Structure formats: C-alpha cells, structure tokens
Amino acid sequence: MLNQGANQPALYSLVIAGALLAVLPLVALFLFLQRFWSIDLVSGAVKS
C-alpha cells in the first residue's frame, strides 16, 4: 500500500478525506452527549 501511495499522491488525500469523514460524526456525537455526561457526573456526586 505504501508503494502504491508513493506512485499516486492523490491516494493520500483520499485517505485523509475518508478518515476525516469517518471521525466527524463521532466528534459531533461526543459534543452532543457531553452535557448529559456532565449532568450524570454531578448528580452522582451529590447523591449519598
């Protein structure tokens, strides 16, 4: 795969673009659910 990538530099940009598209939904989900995690952490610390 490295040899093929050296022959076709456009392959690197395609792989980087695919990795970015794969990570973006995970980042969005993490940011969306972050407020629920903080609420759960605070409520768990207050209960005895």
C-alpha positions, 0 to 999 in steps of 0.5 A: 500500500505504501508503494502504491501511495508513493506512485499516486499522491492523490491516494493520500488525500483520499485517505485523509478525506475518508478518515476525516469523514469517518471521525466527524460524526463521532466528534459531533456525537461526543459534543452532543452527549457531553452535557448529559455526561456532565449532568450524570457526573454531578448528580452522582456526586451529590447523591449519598 
